[in-house]
Structures are given as C-alpha cells and as structure tokens.
C-alpha cells in the first residue's frame, strides 16, 4: 500500500511540474482577438472607405488591426563551446645539518623534501536547433512608430497526436512584402512555442517513474 501511495505521489509531482504530457500554453500573450463588427454606414454612398479600401500607394499590405500576416519560420540556432585548463606546481626544500655538534648525527638525505602537482582538463559542448515552416498571425496592435504587435497560433490534430505552434512578436510594417509575409528573423521580442502530445511524443521521452528517480537521485 505504501509503495502505491509513493508511486501516485510521484506521478502527481511530475504532472504538477509540467513534465507529463503537454498542452498549448493557455492565455498565450493575449486572448483571442475580439471579433470586429463594422456597422455599415447609412449615408447611401456607393464608395465606402471603411469596406476594405486601400490607397494606390498602400496596396493590399497588412497595416491595420485584424489584418493577416504570414510569418516564415526560418529559425536556426547553433551554439558551441570549448574550454581547456592546464595547471602545474612543484616545490622543494633542502636542509643541511651541521657536521659537528649535537645534530651531527642527522642524515642530510632525510631532511630533503619535494612535491609537485599537475592538472589537465577539457570540455566541449554543442547544440543546434532549427525550425522551418509558416504560420498566419493577426495584427493585434499598431503603434505610432510604425511597428505592430502580432499574435497567432496553429493547432493540428493528426492521426498520431496533436501539434501546435504559437507565435507572438513585434514587426515593422515596412518589412511586410507584397504577399504579406515576414521572416521570423526580423521579429523583435519573438515568442515561438512548438509542442505536441500523442504516441510519438510519449515514445521519445522516458517514462514518468524514470524521470522521477532522475529528479531525486543525488548522482
């Protein structure tokens, strides 16, 4: 009975630490956008500037709150670190006893001492992460300096599990091209979350009991 309680407590601890499974982060940066309801003007005119009007010098580029922008995910991060250290130290002492007197019996070789020490160490670490794809986001806020806050997410329910991509950041409206696309490398304060759950994700990580013992093991 005690073992069953310990195992249940371990599973609960891991679940509370966010190590068991996973779900999209709730309340990611901002809630879903409020639906924009535009009441049709009652002036009887055929030309209505509020109904998708774009000046010739602006074209159809996204520039207003609620417009769609396609973010091209071109993230590639690589890190490498190497370190080495070498130390050495040696020392010695030598005493010569007098040849006459009460200390003449001392052996000169017994009063000599020496010591040396050395250390050699090295370490290497490297990591590389890549992410490619695209995700459509909406402009949530347009700022006076020509930048805009964009937020969006994509949820995919596949046959072997679920996957999601969440994106938020600040872009320059001038960086949006004619197809309303912006590479993620030009996004400031970017938050990119990619995750999933299902059979494939569960098979690619150790079980909860093994993770529990790795967490409490002092070695």
C-alpha angles and dihedrals in degrees: 000000000000091000091052091051091050093050092048090049091051092051091049091049093052092046091051090050091056094246097119114080118315144236135196112284108264117231092017105198091311139006122260112293117269111249110259111231115191117190113217112249116249099217095105094231121143095216111067115179092197093061101082096301116166126181120237092249091052103044118184098316117138110258108138136072110279096025117131124244125185113223114207107213106218100154118155120164125176129176131183131178132180129179136174135179134191125184133174137179135175136171142168143191130203128188126188114203120216117269093224135039133043093318096053091103093068117109111235092214092057092060097056120096136173137177137185136179135184138185132195122183138162138174138187131192132174137171135178129188129181133183126181133172137076139269131189116230135178128235106250100178136011116208129207094244093064098264129116137201113233127191131178145141139199125210121193124189106203131181093256099038145311129291132188141184122201122189136181134161149118122275137179114249088220090063093062109104129212092277092051093251131140127180114237090235088074095053118105122215088009119187113195120178121181120177146138147181135212141085096316094049092047092050092051096061134053122264123271094253092054091048090050094055091044088054096051098035113108093206 
